Amino acid sequence: MDEIDRAILRELQNDGRLSNQELAARVGLTPSPCMRRVRQLEQDGVIQGYRAVIDPDAVDRGFEVLVSIEVRRDRDVIEAFEAALLDIPDVIEAYRLFGSPGCLLRIAVADLAAYERLWIEKLTALTGVTEVNSQIIMKRVKEPRGLPVDG
């Protein structure tokens, strides 16, 4: 990956809707070689997709909670727990961690009452869960903006 590829990645992370023409101009290429590079980055799995960034309040998901969960350390239990998480749309990110806690979730719901229902009906009912700790997000200080792609 050379500096032009990195420039393409920076530009597309900032604005994934750039036309190929505009992207080419920004990175100092003509459109045809720029398109070839983008396609190659996509084929190589470097660019994994394109998404719209949605205002959580606009879709009634402005109440976010970080949840640490302890799960019994048994392979079958962990696999069942992780599979069950995939079926809970309110869980928008999930990470298995080394050490304690064993799992960290980011949850987006409408309000505290919706989170309480989720906590009671789903999170504490998941197979192998031994502890659930919640931290309500007060303010998002830094938004996710992509990965640094400097060489």
Disulfide bonds with the S-S distance in Angstrom:
none
